[in-house]
């Protein structure tokens, strides 16, 4: 116990509330997944397909769940055709070519007094308007291309693909079920490697750097251990417990579950801490 005086009183604090309990086997902490993501749709819809089950291993990019997207696929096909259709541009270009030919004839006739200046200027204006029609047709085609890309992106959002390699921890939907936007759909976790946030006494934590070696002792009669490393040292201490959180990463090829109580020991430094 530790005796502390505050505002005229004397209080006894348990050692665990002041600093992490350190033993020859290390500091007690709890393992957690190195990645833990819960996927949701950003729009409401009906579940068309569930491609995985709880416990399945998945790779990055694997499609897990799909919404009914028949209408959207038909619309995407229409927009793709519009984005690839150059008929309007080609027609506008043909009109410009014809108007330029007409202008050339009028200019030739004007040199011989067979056409007025007004007719020539009018023909030149027709060519300018034709050039603008080509530019408008090109702009419309570009807009159609952007609409197609937007629809394609919206269609992609009707499928949930795993952003990580891991294990399906939980499925919250079934085929045929209607879901609302932002409802939890599927949770994927990665437990190899594991992460452990260790509450290290301040004096010891200050000597630790990213990359420092750490040994993780797992519970059980088999006395399993893993050689890990420090990947992050918190910049903020817990004043009440006089500790600082140090994150350790440990390999987990055997697939031990996250959430186990373990003990983490750090390699002694030159000053013996």
Residue frames as qw, qx, qy, qz and C-alpha x, y, z in Angstrom:
[[0.000, 0.887, 0.461, 0.000, 0.00, 0.00, 0.00],
 [0.400, 0.278, -0.016, 0.873, 1.08, 3.59, -0.61],
 [0.195, -0.702, -0.489, 0.479, 0.29, 6.44, 1.86],
 [0.244, 0.428, 0.302, 0.816, -0.83, 9.72, 0.26],
 [0.097, -0.517, -0.466, 0.712, -1.78, 12.99, 1.99],
 [0.074, 0.430, 0.514, 0.738, -4.52, 15.06, 0.35],
 [0.289, -0.577, -0.163, -0.746, -6.29, 18.15, 1.73],
 [0.382, -0.493, 0.473, -0.622, -5.63, 17.36, 5.36],
 [0.921, -0.123, 0.211, -0.304, -6.39, 13.64, 5.11],
 [0.137, -0.479, 0.850, 0.174, -4.34, 10.50, 4.74],
 [0.876, 0.249, 0.020, -0.413, -5.41, 7.86, 2.25],
 [0.496, -0.315, 0.781, 0.210, -4.05, 4.43, 1.36],
 [0.657, 0.520, -0.249, -0.485, -3.91, 3.52, -2.32],
 [0.930, -0.003, 0.359, 0.073, -3.54, -0.01, -3.61],
 [0.376, -0.467, 0.541, 0.589, -0.27, -0.51, -5.46],
 [0.429, 0.349, 0.734, 0.393, -2.17, -1.54, -8.61],
 [0.157, 0.912, 0.379, -0.021, -3.81, 1.91, -8.71],
 [0.218, -0.865, 0.236, 0.385, -0.43, 3.63, -8.59],
 [0.142, 0.598, -0.691, -0.380, 1.59, 1.54, -10.99],
 [0.851, 0.171, -0.378, -0.321, 1.23, -1.58, -13.04],
 [0.806, -0.439, 0.391, -0.071, 1.99, -4.76, -11.17],
 [0.518, 0.636, -0.569, -0.057, 5.37, -5.94, -12.41],
 [0.881, -0.329, 0.336, -0.051, 6.64, -9.45, -11.67],
 [0.384, -0.440, 0.698, 0.415, 9.61, -11.45, -12.88],
 [0.481, 0.342, 0.767, 0.254, 7.28, -12.73, -15.63],
 [0.149, 0.277, 0.385, 0.867, 6.39, -9.20, -16.73],
 [0.248, 0.151, 0.262, -0.921, 3.48, -6.77, -16.62],
 [0.333, 0.402, 0.849, -0.085, -0.09, -8.00, -16.94],
 [0.276, 0.348, -0.213, -0.870, -2.04, -6.83, -19.99],
 [0.678, 0.366, 0.587, -0.251, -4.70, -8.05, -22.42],
 [0.308, -0.044, 0.675, 0.669, -4.18, -9.00, -26.06],
 [0.456, 0.640, 0.285, -0.549, -6.26, -7.37, -28.78],
 [0.741, 0.487, 0.383, 0.258, -6.60, -7.69, -32.56],
 [0.391, -0.275, 0.235, 0.846, -4.07, -5.75, -34.59],
 [0.204, -0.050, -0.373, -0.904, -6.99, -4.77, -36.85],
 [0.117, 0.422, 0.844, -0.310, -10.69, -4.71, -36.01],
 [0.164, 0.070, -0.289, -0.941, -13.17, -3.32, -38.55],
 [0.356, 0.459, 0.754, -0.308, -16.96, -3.30, -38.62],
 [0.081, 0.040, 0.568, 0.818, -18.31, -2.79, -42.14],
 [0.297, 0.571, 0.561, -0.520, -21.57, -1.00, -42.95],
 [0.340, 0.515, 0.565, 0.547, -23.48, 0.03, -46.06],
 [0.084, -0.198, -0.132, 0.968, -23.90, 3.77, -46.55],
 [0.476, -0.011, -0.265, -0.839, -27.34, 3.27, -48.09],
 [0.668, 0.002, 0.588, -0.457, -30.38, 1.18, -47.25],
 [0.521, 0.332, -0.630, -0.471, -31.17, -1.91, -49.28],
 [0.942, -0.126, 0.126, -0.285, -31.98, -5.61, -49.36],
 [0.374, -0.530, 0.745, 0.155, -29.26, -8.21, -48.79],
 [0.764, 0.433, -0.307, -0.368, -28.78, -10.12, -52.04],
 [0.880, 0.163, -0.417, 0.160, -25.88, -12.39, -51.03],
 [0.508, -0.761, 0.394, -0.087, -23.74, -13.26, -48.01],
 [0.710, 0.527, -0.466, 0.011, -20.49, -14.74, -49.28],
 [0.312, 0.356, -0.756, 0.453, -18.92, -15.73, -45.94],
 [0.709, -0.555, -0.412, -0.141, -19.76, -17.21, -42.55],
 [0.401, -0.833, 0.316, -0.212, -18.53, -16.34, -39.07],
 [0.779, -0.397, 0.459, 0.157, -15.09, -17.86, -38.57],
 [0.795, 0.513, 0.183, 0.266, -14.10, -17.75, -42.24],
 [0.468, -0.465, 0.227, 0.716, -10.66, -16.46, -43.12],
 [0.476, 0.833, 0.277, 0.040, -10.73, -13.71, -45.74],
 [0.590, -0.011, 0.166, 0.790, -8.16, -11.82, -47.77],
 [0.013, 0.527, 0.044, -0.849, -8.00, -8.11, -48.51],
 [0.285, 0.253, -0.463, -0.800, -10.55, -7.29, -51.21],
 [0.062, -0.221, -0.968, -0.098, -12.72, -10.39, -50.74],
 [0.418, -0.309, -0.219, -0.826, -16.42, -9.53, -51.19],
 [0.035, 0.013, 0.867, -0.497, -18.31, -10.41, -48.01],
 [0.252, 0.566, 0.701, -0.354, -21.89, -9.14, -48.48],
 [0.080, 0.110, 0.477, 0.868, -23.80, -7.66, -51.44],
 [0.379, 0.409, 0.396, -0.729, -26.98, -5.61, -51.70],
 [0.557, 0.542, 0.620, 0.110, -29.54, -6.18, -54.45],
 [0.126, -0.580, 0.234, 0.770, -28.09, -4.09, -57.28],
 [0.495, 0.385, 0.713, 0.314, -30.08, -5.16, -60.38],
 [0.216, 0.927, 0.305, -0.025, -31.55, -1.72, -61.05],
 [0.221, -0.862, 0.290, 0.352, -28.20, -0.02, -60.52],
 [0.523, -0.189, 0.690, 0.464, -26.43, -2.42, -62.90],
 [0.436, 0.631, 0.593, 0.245, -28.97, -1.70, -65.65],
 [0.034, 0.990, 0.074, -0.119, -28.51, 2.03, -65.15],
 [0.424, -0.638, 0.478, 0.430, -24.74, 1.59, -65.23],
 [0.562, 0.180, 0.683, 0.431, -24.99, -0.20, -68.59],
 [0.287, 0.863, 0.396, 0.126, -27.06, 2.67, -70.00],
 [0.167, -0.949, 0.150, 0.219, -24.58, 5.26, -68.75],
 [0.576, -0.339, 0.581, 0.464, -21.66, 3.29, -70.16],
 [0.511, 0.498, 0.588, 0.381, -23.24, 3.35, -73.62],
 [0.091, 0.977, 0.190, 0.038, -23.83, 7.09, -73.34],
 [0.396, -0.801, 0.316, 0.319, -20.24, 7.66, -72.19],
 [0.532, -0.184, 0.666, 0.489, -18.88, 5.78, -75.22],
 [0.470, 0.671, 0.556, 0.139, -21.25, 7.25, -77.85],
 [0.292, -0.397, 0.194, 0.848, -19.41, 9.78, -80.06],
 [0.325, 0.565, 0.666, 0.364, -22.20, 10.18, -82.63],
 [0.019, -0.951, -0.280, 0.132, -23.07, 13.72, -81.50],
 [0.342, -0.690, 0.328, 0.547, -19.44, 14.82, -81.76],
 [0.424, 0.017, 0.706, 0.567, -19.00, 13.26, -85.18],
 [0.230, 0.745, 0.596, 0.189, -22.24, 14.86, -86.44],
 [0.126, -0.944, -0.065, 0.299, -21.15, 18.28, -85.16],
 [0.406, -0.479, 0.511, 0.587, -17.74, 17.88, -86.77],
 [0.403, 0.340, 0.719, 0.453, -19.39, 16.94, -90.09],
 [0.104, 0.908, 0.406, -0.012, -21.56, 20.07, -89.93],
 [0.265, -0.821, 0.201, 0.463, -18.50, 22.23, -89.32],
 [0.456, -0.148, 0.656, 0.582, -16.71, 20.66, -92.27],
 [0.304, 0.620, 0.652, 0.311, -19.71, 21.39, -94.52],
 [0.045, -0.962, -0.216, 0.159, -19.98, 24.98, -93.28],
 [0.380, -0.626, 0.384, 0.563, -16.26, 25.56, -93.87],
 [0.423, 0.168, 0.704, 0.545, -16.66, 24.27, -97.42],
 [0.154, 0.831, 0.519, 0.130, -19.65, 26.61, -97.93],
 [0.227, -0.894, 0.026, 0.386, -17.62, 29.53, -96.57],
 [0.457, -0.316, 0.545, 0.628, -14.75, 28.78, -98.91],
 [0.336, 0.478, 0.683, 0.439, -17.13, 28.80, -101.89],
 [0.008, -0.937, -0.345, 0.044, -18.70, 32.11, -100.80],
 [0.355, -0.737, 0.234, 0.526, -15.28, 33.71, -100.34],
 [0.431, 0.000, 0.652, 0.624, -14.34, 32.55, -103.85],
 [0.182, 0.705, 0.615, 0.301, -17.61, 33.96, -105.18],
 [0.193, -0.915, -0.188, 0.300, -17.11, 37.20, -103.27],
 [0.417, -0.448, 0.393, 0.687, -13.76, 37.76, -104.94],
 [0.200, 0.182, 0.693, 0.668, -15.63, 37.70, -108.23],
 [0.259, 0.011, 0.028, -0.965, -18.53, 39.86, -107.10],
 [0.509, -0.199, -0.713, -0.439, -20.99, 36.95, -107.02],
 [0.562, -0.520, -0.620, 0.174, -21.54, 37.04, -103.22],
 [0.147, -0.871, 0.018, -0.468, -22.10, 39.90, -100.80],
 [0.185, 0.426, -0.663, 0.587, -19.93, 40.63, -97.73],
 [0.618, -0.282, 0.328, -0.657, -22.99, 40.00, -95.56],
 [0.953, 0.077, -0.188, -0.226, -23.34, 36.47, -96.97],
 [0.624, 0.384, -0.574, 0.365, -19.68, 35.81, -96.32],
 [0.121, -0.405, 0.572, -0.703, -19.83, 37.09, -92.72],
 [0.806, -0.161, 0.128, -0.556, -22.96, 35.05, -92.11],
 [0.912, 0.186, -0.365, 0.003, -21.16, 31.92, -93.37],
 [0.347, 0.425, -0.622, 0.559, -18.18, 32.69, -91.09],
 [0.462, -0.341, 0.417, -0.704, -20.57, 32.98, -88.13],
 [0.935, -0.011, -0.124, -0.333, -22.06, 29.58, -89.04],
 [0.716, 0.311, -0.552, 0.293, -18.56, 28.07, -88.87],
 [0.008, -0.408, 0.578, -0.707, -17.97, 29.62, -85.42],
 [0.726, -0.204, 0.215, -0.620, -21.32, 28.29, -84.17],
 [0.922, 0.150, -0.338, -0.112, -20.40, 24.89, -85.58],
 [0.442, 0.383, -0.647, 0.490, -17.08, 24.89, -83.71],
 [0.335, -0.323, 0.491, -0.737, -19.00, 25.70, -80.51],
 [0.885, -0.045, -0.064, -0.458, -21.39, 22.81, -81.23],
 [0.773, 0.250, -0.552, 0.187, -18.42, 20.42, -81.42],
 [0.126, 0.358, -0.626, 0.681, -17.08, 21.75, -78.12],
 [0.622, -0.222, 0.259, -0.705, -20.53, 21.33, -76.53],
 [0.927, 0.065, -0.285, -0.234, -20.80, 17.74, -77.80],
 [0.583, 0.305, -0.628, 0.416, -17.33, 16.97, -76.37],
 [0.188, -0.337, 0.514, -0.767, -18.34, 18.52, -73.04],
 [0.807, -0.129, 0.038, -0.575, -21.55, 16.47, -72.95],
 [0.867, 0.160, -0.471, 0.025, -19.58, 13.28, -73.63],
 [0.306, 0.334, -0.644, 0.617, -17.16, 14.10, -70.81],
 [0.477, -0.267, 0.341, -0.765, -20.11, 14.71, -68.50],
 [0.912, -0.010, -0.209, -0.352, -21.57, 11.35, -69.49],
 [0.675, 0.266, -0.612, 0.314, -18.24, 9.75, -68.63],
 [0.026, -0.315, 0.583, -0.749, -18.28, 11.35, -65.20],
 [0.729, -0.161, 0.110, -0.656, -21.86, 10.18, -64.62],
 [0.889, 0.119, -0.435, -0.082, -20.80, 6.67, -65.55],
 [0.440, 0.288, -0.657, 0.540, -17.86, 6.76, -63.11],
 [0.341, -0.291, 0.415, -0.791, -20.13, 8.10, -60.36],
 [0.867, -0.070, -0.077, -0.487, -22.65, 5.32, -60.96],
 [0.782, 0.221, -0.563, 0.154, -19.86, 2.73, -61.02],
 [0.148, 0.315, -0.639, 0.686, -18.55, 3.98, -57.67],
 [0.595, -0.205, 0.251, -0.736, -22.08, 3.88, -56.23],
 [0.909, 0.056, -0.326, -0.253, -22.45, 0.29, -57.44],
 [0.551, 0.291, -0.666, 0.410, -19.17, -0.65, -55.76],
 [0.175, -0.298, 0.532, -0.773, -20.53, 0.72, -52.48],
 [0.821, -0.127, -0.021, -0.556, -23.32, -1.86, -52.67],
 [0.900, 0.047, -0.408, 0.145, -20.71, -4.53, -52.00],
 [0.473, -0.813, 0.325, -0.101, -18.76, -4.84, -48.77],
 [0.812, 0.365, -0.381, 0.249, -15.19, -6.00, -49.40],
 [0.752, -0.574, -0.116, 0.301, -12.78, -6.77, -46.59],
 [0.187, 0.939, -0.251, 0.145, -10.15, -4.02, -46.16],
 [0.232, -0.648, 0.711, -0.141, -7.87, -6.45, -44.30],
 [0.638, 0.098, -0.761, -0.070, -6.82, -10.08, -44.27],
 [0.253, -0.289, 0.648, -0.658, -8.35, -11.66, -41.19],
 [0.082, -0.242, -0.965, 0.060, -11.24, -13.65, -39.75],
 [0.377, -0.472, -0.352, -0.715, -14.96, -12.93, -39.91],
 [0.042, 0.060, -0.746, 0.662, -15.82, -12.40, -36.26],
 [0.285, 0.431, 0.673, -0.529, -19.52, -11.59, -36.62],
 [0.032, -0.250, -0.634, -0.731, -22.25, -11.45, -39.27],
 [0.185, 0.277, 0.520, -0.786, -25.31, -9.36, -38.46],
 [0.556, 0.363, -0.113, -0.739, -27.44, -9.94, -41.59],
 [0.565, 0.105, 0.816, 0.071, -29.06, -12.70, -43.64],
 [0.072, 0.084, 0.669, 0.735, -29.99, -13.02, -47.30],
 [0.161, -0.595, -0.686, -0.385, -33.27, -11.24, -48.05],
 [0.348, -0.666, -0.446, 0.486, -33.06, -9.00, -44.99],
 [0.200, 0.863, 0.146, 0.441, -33.57, -5.27, -45.39],
 [0.604, -0.322, -0.252, 0.684, -30.88, -3.12, -43.81],
 [0.006, 0.985, 0.154, -0.082, -30.74, 0.55, -43.01],
 [0.469, 0.719, -0.270, 0.436, -27.84, 2.81, -43.87],
 [0.046, 0.624, -0.577, 0.525, -24.96, 2.50, -41.39],
 [0.894, -0.336, 0.119, -0.271, -26.34, -0.65, -39.70],
 [0.306, -0.542, 0.778, 0.082, -23.56, -3.03, -38.57],
 [0.839, 0.332, -0.255, -0.348, -23.22, -5.77, -41.20],
 [0.950, 0.052, -0.222, 0.213, -20.00, -7.73, -40.70],
 [0.346, -0.867, 0.359, -0.004, -16.99, -7.52, -38.37],
 [0.875, 0.333, -0.247, 0.249, -13.53, -8.68, -39.46],
 [0.473, -0.828, 0.298, 0.037, -10.54, -8.96, -37.12],
 [0.696, 0.497, -0.470, 0.220, -6.86, -9.73, -37.61],
 [0.734, -0.656, 0.156, -0.081, -5.21, -11.58, -34.73],
 [0.817, -0.162, 0.251, 0.493, -1.87, -12.31, -36.36],
 [0.378, 0.108, -0.661, 0.639, -0.08, -10.32, -35.21],
 [0.397, -0.740, -0.536, 0.084, -1.66, -9.47, -31.86],
 [0.118, 0.624, -0.200, 0.747, -1.36, -6.10, -30.17],
 [0.585, -0.525, -0.539, 0.302, -0.95, -5.64, -26.43],
 [0.017, -0.792, 0.077, -0.606, -1.29, -2.24, -24.74],
 [0.708, -0.215, -0.522, 0.424, 0.93, -2.58, -21.69],
 [0.265, -0.933, -0.037, -0.241, 0.67, -0.15, -18.71],
 [0.758, 0.143, -0.321, 0.549, 4.39, 0.26, -18.04],
 [0.451, -0.749, -0.207, 0.438, 5.70, 2.15, -14.94],
 [0.251, 0.966, -0.020, -0.062, 6.87, 5.60, -15.99],
 [0.314, -0.745, 0.540, 0.236, 10.54, 5.12, -15.16],
 [0.596, -0.039, 0.755, 0.270, 10.67, 1.98, -17.26],
 [0.540, 0.702, 0.464, 0.028, 8.52, 3.31, -20.10],
 [0.098, 0.948, -0.164, -0.254, 10.78, 6.31, -20.64],
 [0.321, -0.540, 0.706, 0.326, 13.63, 3.97, -21.55],
 [0.607, 0.264, 0.741, 0.118, 11.62, 2.10, -24.20],
 [0.202, 0.496, -0.347, -0.770, 11.66, 2.95, -27.89],
 [0.842, 0.382, 0.021, -0.380, 9.89, 1.58, -30.94],
 [0.688, 0.483, -0.541, 0.006, 11.58, -1.66, -31.96],
 [0.209, -0.496, 0.742, -0.400, 12.60, -2.67, -28.43],
 [0.451, -0.008, -0.883, -0.131, 12.26, -6.41, -27.77],
 [0.556, -0.258, 0.381, -0.692, 9.47, -7.77, -25.59],
 [0.195, 0.016, -0.980, -0.050, 8.53, -11.29, -24.50],
 [0.630, -0.200, -0.043, -0.749, 4.85, -12.18, -24.21],
 [0.024, -0.074, 0.968, -0.240, 3.95, -14.97, -21.76],
 [0.565, -0.203, -0.435, -0.671, 0.60, -16.58, -22.57],
 [0.616, -0.311, 0.500, -0.523, -1.60, -18.28, -19.95],
 [0.934, 0.141, -0.201, -0.259, -1.88, -22.05, -19.77],
 [0.838, -0.420, 0.334, 0.100, 0.10, -25.06, -18.71],
 [0.842, 0.392, 0.132, 0.347, 2.07, -25.12, -21.96],
 [0.452, -0.657, 0.078, 0.598, 3.96, -21.97, -20.97],
 [0.580, 0.563, 0.373, 0.455, 3.72, -20.57, -24.50],
 [0.228, -0.703, 0.016, 0.674, 5.67, -17.39, -25.24],
 [0.584, 0.693, 0.295, 0.303, 6.11, -15.10, -28.21],
 [0.475, -0.264, 0.067, 0.836, 8.90, -12.74, -29.12],
 [0.216, 0.869, 0.434, 0.102, 7.40, -9.35, -29.82],
 [0.434, 0.114, -0.003, 0.894, 8.50, -5.76, -30.23],
 [0.004, 0.645, 0.362, -0.673, 7.45, -2.29, -29.14],
 [0.349, 0.478, 0.544, 0.595, 5.63, -0.45, -31.94],
 [0.072, -0.731, -0.163, -0.659, 4.44, 2.63, -30.05],
 [0.385, -0.274, -0.573, 0.670, 5.10, 4.44, -26.78],
 [0.062, -0.860, -0.493, -0.114, 2.34, 6.79, -25.68],
 [0.294, 0.441, -0.118, 0.840, 3.15, 10.48, -25.40],
 [0.441, -0.552, 0.075, -0.704, 0.70, 10.90, -22.50],
 [0.242, 0.100, -0.885, 0.384, 1.12, 9.27, -19.09],
 [0.562, -0.594, -0.503, -0.280, -1.57, 8.13, -16.65],
 [0.005, 0.588, -0.438, 0.680, -0.85, 10.35, -13.66],
 [0.747, -0.423, 0.175, -0.482, -3.09, 8.40, -11.28],
 [0.996, -0.076, 0.051, 0.024, -1.45, 5.04, -12.00],
 [0.234, -0.782, 0.507, 0.278, 2.02, 6.46, -12.77],
 [0.680, 0.060, 0.672, 0.287, 2.17, 4.42, -15.97],
 [0.296, 0.563, -0.343, -0.691, 2.49, 4.98, -19.68],
 [0.877, 0.280, 0.339, -0.197, 0.91, 2.80, -22.35],
 [0.062, -0.527, 0.733, 0.425, 3.39, 0.90, -24.49],
 [0.862, 0.315, 0.058, -0.392, 1.98, -1.01, -27.47],
 [0.327, -0.398, 0.831, 0.208, 3.64, -4.34, -28.22],
 [0.770, 0.358, -0.260, -0.460, 3.14, -6.36, -31.39],
 [0.442, -0.344, 0.828, -0.036, 3.54, -10.13, -31.16],
 [0.405, 0.180, -0.742, -0.503, 3.29, -12.80, -33.87],
 [0.617, -0.021, 0.587, -0.524, 0.41, -15.25, -33.48],
 [0.344, 0.264, -0.757, -0.489, 0.76, -17.98, -36.13],
 [0.059, -0.145, -0.976, 0.149, -1.18, -20.46, -33.98],
 [0.295, -0.457, -0.477, -0.690, -4.24, -18.19, -33.99],
 [0.247, -0.326, -0.715, 0.567, -4.65, -17.69, -30.25],
 [0.036, -0.811, -0.533, -0.239, -7.75, -15.60, -29.52],
 [0.112, 0.458, -0.182, 0.863, -7.49, -11.93, -28.72],
 [0.573, -0.602, -0.078, -0.551, -8.64, -10.96, -25.24],
 [0.850, -0.207, -0.410, 0.258, -6.31, -13.22, -23.24],
 [0.378, -0.902, 0.203, -0.041, -4.56, -11.95, -20.14],
 [0.846, 0.290, -0.209, 0.396, -0.84, -12.17, -20.72],
 [0.489, -0.785, 0.089, 0.369, 2.35, -10.93, -19.10],
 [0.609, 0.735, -0.046, 0.296, 4.81, -8.83, -21.06],
 [0.655, -0.592, 0.121, 0.454, 8.48, -8.58, -20.12],
 [0.418, 0.897, -0.136, 0.052, 10.86, -6.08, -21.68],
 [0.814, 0.192, -0.243, 0.491, 14.54, -6.62, -22.21],
 [0.503, -0.741, -0.129, 0.425, 16.60, -5.03, -19.45],
 [0.368, 0.895, -0.086, 0.238, 18.41, -1.83, -20.38],
 [0.567, 0.410, -0.456, 0.550, 21.96, -0.90, -19.50],
 [0.158, -0.461, 0.438, -0.755, 20.88, 0.70, -16.21],
 [0.053, -0.030, -0.956, 0.289, 19.00, -2.47, -15.21],
 [0.470, 0.188, 0.301, -0.808, 15.47, -1.15, -15.58]]
